[in-house]
Amino acid sequence: MGYCIGRLILCTLSFVTMTLPTVLTASGVYSKVSTIAGDGTDGFVDGPALNAKFKMPHGITCDIIGDVYVSDTYNNCVRKIDAYSGKVTTINGGHSKFGDIGKFNNPRGITCDSLGNIYVADSYNNRICKIDAYSEEVTTIAGSSFGFSDGVGSVAKFWNPYGITCDSEDNLYVVDKLNQRIRKLFLEKDGKTWQVLTIAGNGKTGLVDSFDDGLKAQFHYPAGITCDSAGNLYVTDTNNHCVRKIDRSGGVTTIAGSTPGYVDSRKNGLKAKFEYPYGITCDSAGNLYVADKVNNRIRKIDTFGGVTTIAGDGSFDFSDSAISLKAKFFSPYGIACDIYDNLYVADTYNNLIRKIANKPDTALGTEDIVLYLP
């Protein structure tokens, strides 16, 4: 199959290379960027999604029926975007700061387990919370005051927990940002008590890989985390401007990124550049997607390690677009993938929730379709 720009079909790679300049690379079939919730002004309003107001939303996740949950960070609450009604509601607890059960204080990361329960990294309260799928009751499952300690439930201590993800067995993994560590939460045999265990990071700031012992590795203010189907973890090491992998044996390696900047690299992710990457998610094929905050772009790390841009033109602004590279974001923090591999972005400084469809808009004519060179 040849490459095409507009209606011109170029049948061989060599001819393409000779006749066309290199263009900004993109990958996959992601095309349309649209706004699904928020009116673009900060505030706190529930109701029809496009009339709702958010205030610096950070984390985002999707459940198995298509509902989207958002940690509305500066409103100190969790919001739900209902897939069927198209309305935004606030989960149990309102939006005041911590004082009663169900109140949050700067919630950041958010994830969903196989039963539809929601888990929140309640950053300034240094705890991990569970929101029951049916009752929406909020309970603390781990953490108490700030500090660092492993242990059971409230015995464990975190310091500004940030990203959170769930694996196929419903174990939780938390980025303990200011402790520079990655923590695992798993249920004891009683099915009620959560145990916290550190799996990566020695607590010191730095950029150190460790192939045989994750506890020897070093991070610098890590933020986002996701898990693939094989149980490997991927972390956005924000102030190191890179993405790290924690394999199932506990080894930590850098897979993409180097110094701060903006560079795509299809063949070698270590030659790519990010600038303060935050959110990260994984699709059904094992590709990773990163919310590259300062670059105002969404980046893809494919299963071969190549890095490309799939959405955003780099300017800090707002614009939806049928062509994803023409869309505009303003410091996106959170990103999530649904069961159909659509992406959802917490466009933080725009106070919006955006969707990146995983298939091109079939209504587009061929003159609107752009395929980018390898």
C-alpha positions as CSV (number, residue, x, y, z in Angstrom):
1,M,0.0,0.0,0.0
2,G,1.4,3.4,-1.0
3,Y,1.5,6.5,1.2
4,C,-0.9,9.3,0.3
5,I,-1.2,13.0,1.0
6,G,-4.5,14.3,-0.2
7,R,-5.4,12.5,-3.4
8,L,-1.8,11.9,-4.5
9,I,-0.8,8.2,-4.1
10,L,2.9,7.4,-3.9
11,C,3.5,3.8,-4.4
12,T,7.1,3.3,-3.3
13,L,9.0,4.5,-0.2
14,S,12.0,5.5,-2.3
15,F,9.8,7.8,-4.5
16,V,8.2,9.3,-1.4
17,T,11.6,10.0,0.2
18,M,12.9,11.7,-3.0
19,T,9.9,13.9,-3.6
20,L,8.5,14.8,-0.3
21,P,10.0,16.5,2.8
22,T,9.9,14.8,6.1
23,V,6.8,15.8,8.0
24,L,5.8,15.6,11.7
25,T,5.4,12.0,12.5
26,A,2.3,10.4,13.8
27,S,1.3,6.8,14.3
28,G,-1.7,4.5,14.5
29,V,-5.1,5.5,13.2
30,Y,-6.0,8.1,15.8
31,S,-7.6,11.1,14.2
32,K,-10.4,13.0,15.7
33,V,-10.1,15.1,18.9
34,S,-13.3,16.3,20.5
35,T,-14.3,17.7,23.8
36,I,-16.7,15.5,25.8
37,A,-17.0,17.5,29.1
38,G,-16.4,21.0,30.4
39,D,-17.1,24.4,29.1
40,G,-13.5,25.6,29.3
41,T,-13.9,27.8,32.4
42,D,-12.9,26.8,35.9
43,G,-15.6,26.2,38.4
44,F,-17.8,23.6,39.9
45,V,-21.0,22.7,38.0
46,D,-22.6,19.3,37.4
47,G,-25.1,18.6,34.7
48,P,-25.0,18.2,30.9
49,A,-21.4,17.4,30.1
50,L,-20.5,20.3,27.9
51,N,-22.0,22.7,30.4
52,A,-20.2,21.3,33.4
53,K,-17.2,23.0,35.0
54,F,-14.0,21.5,36.3
55,K,-11.0,23.0,38.1
56,M,-7.6,21.7,37.1
57,P,-8.6,18.0,36.5
58,H,-5.6,15.7,36.7
59,G,-6.4,12.0,36.7
60,I,-8.8,10.1,34.4
61,T,-10.0,6.5,34.1
62,C,-12.7,4.5,32.3
63,D,-14.8,1.6,33.6
64,I,-15.9,-1.4,31.6
65,I,-19.2,0.1,30.6
66,G,-17.7,3.3,29.2
67,D,-18.2,5.7,32.1
68,V,-15.4,8.1,32.6
69,Y,-14.1,9.2,36.1
70,V,-12.1,12.3,36.7
71,S,-10.1,13.4,39.7
72,D,-11.1,17.1,39.7
73,T,-8.1,18.1,41.6
74,Y,-8.7,21.7,42.6
75,N,-12.3,21.0,43.4
76,N,-11.2,18.3,45.7
77,C,-13.6,15.7,44.3
78,V,-14.2,12.9,41.9
79,R,-16.5,13.4,39.0
80,K,-18.3,10.9,36.8
81,I,-19.2,11.4,33.1
82,D,-22.0,9.0,32.4
83,A,-21.7,7.2,29.1
84,Y,-25.5,7.0,28.6
85,S,-26.9,10.2,30.0
86,G,-24.1,12.4,29.0
87,K,-24.2,14.1,32.4
88,V,-21.5,15.0,34.9
89,T,-22.1,14.1,38.5
90,T,-20.0,14.4,41.7
91,I,-19.2,11.2,43.6
92,N,-19.9,11.0,47.3
93,G,-18.1,13.6,49.3
94,G,-18.8,16.9,47.6
95,H,-15.8,19.2,46.7
96,S,-14.7,20.6,50.1
97,K,-11.4,19.7,51.6
98,F,-10.9,16.7,53.8
99,G,-12.8,16.7,57.1
100,D,-15.4,14.0,56.8
101,I,-15.2,10.5,55.2
102,G,-15.5,10.9,51.5
103,K,-13.7,14.3,51.3
104,F,-10.6,14.6,49.3
105,N,-7.7,17.0,49.3
106,N,-6.0,17.4,45.9
107,P,-6.9,14.0,44.5
108,R,-4.6,13.1,41.6
109,G,-4.4,9.6,40.1
110,I,-7.5,7.5,39.6
111,T,-8.0,3.9,38.4
112,C,-10.7,1.3,38.1
113,D,-10.7,-2.4,38.9
114,S,-12.4,-5.3,37.1
115,L,-15.5,-4.9,39.3
116,G,-15.9,-1.2,38.6
117,N,-14.6,0.0,42.0
118,I,-12.6,3.2,41.7
119,Y,-9.4,3.9,43.5
120,V,-8.0,7.4,44.1
121,A,-4.6,8.7,45.1
122,D,-5.7,11.4,47.6
123,S,-2.4,13.3,47.4
124,Y,-2.5,15.9,50.1
125,N,-4.1,13.5,52.6
126,N,-1.4,10.9,51.8
127,R,-3.8,8.1,51.5
128,I,-5.3,5.7,48.9
129,C,-9.1,5.6,48.8
130,K,-11.7,3.2,47.4
131,I,-15.0,4.3,45.9
132,D,-17.5,1.3,45.9
133,A,-18.9,0.6,42.5
134,Y,-22.5,0.3,43.8
135,S,-22.8,2.4,46.9
136,E,-20.2,5.1,45.9
137,E,-19.1,4.9,49.6
138,V,-15.6,6.2,50.0
139,T,-13.2,4.4,52.3
140,T,-9.5,4.7,53.0
141,I,-7.6,1.4,52.2
142,A,-4.1,2.6,52.9
143,G,-2.1,5.5,54.3
144,S,-2.5,8.0,57.1
145,S,0.0,10.8,57.8
146,F,2.8,11.7,55.4
147,G,6.0,9.8,55.6
148,F,7.4,6.5,54.4
149,S,6.6,3.0,55.6
150,D,5.3,-0.2,54.3
151,G,2.7,-2.2,56.2
152,V,-1.0,-2.9,56.5
153,G,-3.6,-0.3,55.9
154,S,-3.2,2.9,57.9
155,V,0.2,1.7,59.2
156,A,1.6,2.4,55.7
157,K,2.7,5.9,54.9
158,F,2.9,7.9,51.6
159,W,4.2,11.3,50.7
160,N,2.1,12.9,48.0
161,P,0.9,9.7,46.2
162,Y,0.2,10.6,42.6
163,G,-0.4,8.1,39.8
164,I,-2.3,4.8,40.4
165,T,-3.1,1.8,38.2
166,C,-4.6,-1.6,38.5
167,D,-3.4,-4.9,37.0
168,S,-5.4,-7.9,35.7
169,E,-5.5,-9.4,39.2
170,D,-6.8,-6.1,40.8
171,N,-3.5,-5.4,42.6
172,L,-2.8,-1.6,42.8
173,Y,0.4,0.2,42.0
174,V,1.0,3.7,43.3
175,V,3.6,6.4,42.4
176,D,4.7,7.7,45.7
177,K,5.9,10.9,44.2
178,L,7.9,12.7,46.9
179,N,9.2,9.5,48.3
180,Q,10.6,8.7,44.8
181,R,9.2,5.2,45.0
182,I,6.7,2.8,43.4
183,R,4.4,1.0,45.9
184,K,2.2,-2.1,45.4
185,L,-1.1,-2.6,47.3
186,F,-2.6,-6.1,47.5
187,L,-5.3,-7.7,49.5
188,E,-4.5,-10.1,52.3
189,K,-6.2,-13.5,52.4
190,D,-9.1,-12.1,54.4
191,G,-10.1,-10.1,51.3
192,K,-10.4,-6.9,53.3
193,T,-7.0,-5.8,54.5
194,W,-4.6,-4.1,52.1
195,Q,-0.9,-4.6,52.4
196,V,1.6,-2.0,51.0
197,L,5.0,-3.0,49.7
198,T,7.7,-1.0,48.0
199,I,8.8,-2.5,44.7
200,A,11.0,0.2,43.1
201,G,13.0,3.2,44.1
202,N,15.5,3.7,46.9
203,G,14.1,7.1,48.0
204,K,16.9,9.1,46.5
205,T,16.5,11.6,43.6
206,G,18.3,10.5,40.5
207,L,18.1,8.5,37.2
208,V,19.4,5.1,37.9
209,D,18.3,1.9,36.3
210,S,18.6,-1.5,37.9
211,F,18.1,-4.6,35.9
212,D,18.1,-7.1,38.8
213,D,16.7,-5.1,41.8
214,G,14.1,-2.3,41.5
215,L,14.9,-1.1,45.0
216,K,18.2,0.1,43.8
217,A,16.7,2.3,41.1
218,Q,16.2,6.0,41.4
219,F,13.5,8.3,40.1
220,H,13.0,12.1,40.1
221,Y,9.4,13.0,40.9
222,P,7.6,10.3,39.0
223,A,4.0,10.9,38.3
224,G,2.0,8.5,36.1
225,I,1.8,4.8,36.0
226,T,0.1,2.1,33.9
227,C,0.2,-1.7,33.5
228,D,0.2,-3.9,30.4
229,S,-1.5,-7.2,30.0
230,A,1.7,-9.1,30.9
231,G,2.0,-7.3,34.2
232,N,4.8,-4.9,33.3
233,L,4.6,-1.4,34.8
234,Y,5.4,1.8,33.0
235,V,6.2,5.0,34.9
236,T,6.5,8.6,33.7
237,D,9.6,9.8,35.5
238,T,8.6,13.4,35.2
239,N,11.6,15.4,36.2
240,N,13.9,13.0,34.4
241,H,11.8,13.6,31.2
242,C,11.6,9.9,30.4
243,V,9.5,6.7,30.7
244,R,10.7,3.8,32.8
245,K,9.7,0.1,32.7
246,I,9.4,-2.1,35.8
247,D,9.3,-5.7,34.5
248,R,7.7,-8.6,36.3
249,S,11.0,-9.6,37.9
250,G,11.4,-6.1,39.4
251,G,14.0,-4.8,37.1
252,V,13.8,-1.1,36.2
253,T,15.0,0.2,32.8
254,T,14.5,3.5,30.8
255,I,12.6,2.8,27.6
256,A,12.0,6.3,26.2
257,G,13.2,9.9,26.7
258,S,16.5,11.5,27.5
259,T,16.9,15.2,28.0
260,P,14.0,17.7,28.0
261,G,12.7,18.8,24.7
262,Y,10.6,17.6,21.8
263,V,11.9,14.9,19.5
264,D,10.1,11.9,18.0
265,S,12.1,8.8,17.1
266,R,10.5,5.9,15.4
267,K,13.5,3.6,15.7
268,N,14.9,4.3,19.2
269,G,12.8,5.7,22.0
270,L,15.9,6.7,24.0
271,K,16.6,9.3,21.3
272,A,13.2,10.8,21.8
273,K,12.6,13.8,24.0
274,F,9.7,14.7,26.4
275,E,9.3,17.6,28.6
276,Y,7.7,16.8,32.0
277,P,5.6,13.9,30.9
278,Y,2.7,13.1,33.4
279,G,-0.1,10.7,32.5
280,I,0.5,7.4,30.8
281,T,-1.9,4.6,29.7
282,C,-1.7,1.3,27.7
283,D,-4.0,0.1,24.9
284,S,-5.1,-3.5,24.2
285,A,-2.0,-4.1,21.9
286,G,0.5,-2.9,24.5
287,N,1.2,0.5,23.0
288,L,1.8,3.3,25.5
289,Y,0.4,6.8,25.4
290,V,1.9,9.7,27.3
291,A,0.4,13.1,28.2
292,D,3.5,15.2,27.4
293,K,2.6,18.2,29.6
294,V,4.9,21.0,28.6
295,N,4.9,20.0,24.9
296,N,1.1,20.1,24.9
297,R,1.0,16.8,23.0
298,I,0.0,13.2,23.2
299,R,2.8,10.8,22.4
300,K,2.8,7.1,21.5
301,I,5.5,4.6,22.5
302,D,4.9,1.5,20.3
303,T,5.7,-2.1,21.2
304,F,9.0,-1.8,19.3
305,G,10.0,1.3,21.4
306,G,9.5,3.9,18.8
307,V,8.1,7.3,19.9
308,T,5.7,9.4,17.7
309,T,3.2,12.2,18.2
310,I,-0.4,11.3,17.7
311,A,-2.2,14.5,18.8
312,G,-1.5,18.2,19.5
313,D,0.4,20.8,17.5
314,G,2.5,21.9,20.5
315,S,0.8,25.3,21.2
316,F,-0.8,25.9,24.6
317,D,-4.3,26.6,23.5
318,F,-7.6,24.9,22.8
319,S,-8.9,23.5,19.5
320,D,-10.7,20.3,18.6
321,S,-10.0,18.9,15.2
322,A,-10.8,16.1,12.9
323,I,-7.1,15.7,12.3
324,S,-5.5,15.0,15.7
325,L,-2.2,16.8,15.0
326,K,-4.0,20.0,14.4
327,A,-5.7,19.9,17.8
328,K,-4.5,22.0,20.7
329,F,-4.1,21.2,24.4
330,F,-2.9,23.2,27.4
331,S,-0.8,21.2,29.8
332,P,-2.5,17.8,29.7
333,Y,-1.9,15.8,32.8
334,G,-4.0,12.6,32.7
335,I,-4.7,10.1,30.0
336,A,-6.8,6.8,29.9
337,C,-7.8,4.2,27.4
338,D,-11.2,2.5,27.2
339,I,-12.0,-1.0,26.1
340,Y,-12.2,0.2,22.4
341,D,-8.8,1.9,22.6
342,N,-10.3,5.4,22.5
343,L,-8.2,7.8,24.5
344,Y,-9.4,10.3,27.1
345,V,-7.3,13.2,28.2
346,A,-7.6,15.5,31.2
347,D,-6.7,18.7,29.5
348,T,-5.8,20.3,32.8
349,Y,-5.3,24.0,32.1
350,N,-8.2,24.1,29.7
351,N,-10.4,22.6,32.4
352,L,-11.7,20.1,29.8
353,I,-12.0,16.4,29.2
354,R,-11.1,15.5,25.6
355,K,-11.5,12.3,23.6
356,I,-9.1,11.0,20.9
357,A,-11.0,8.6,18.7
358,N,-9.1,5.5,17.7
359,K,-10.4,5.4,14.1
360,P,-10.4,8.0,11.4
361,D,-13.6,9.8,10.8
362,T,-15.1,8.0,7.7
363,A,-17.0,11.1,6.8
364,L,-13.7,12.7,5.8
365,G,-12.9,12.9,2.1
366,T,-9.5,11.5,0.9
367,E,-8.3,15.1,0.6
368,D,-8.5,15.4,4.4
369,I,-6.6,12.2,5.1
370,V,-2.9,12.5,5.9
371,L,-0.6,9.6,6.4
372,Y,2.8,10.4,7.7
373,L,6.1,9.0,6.6
374,P,7.9,6.3,8.6
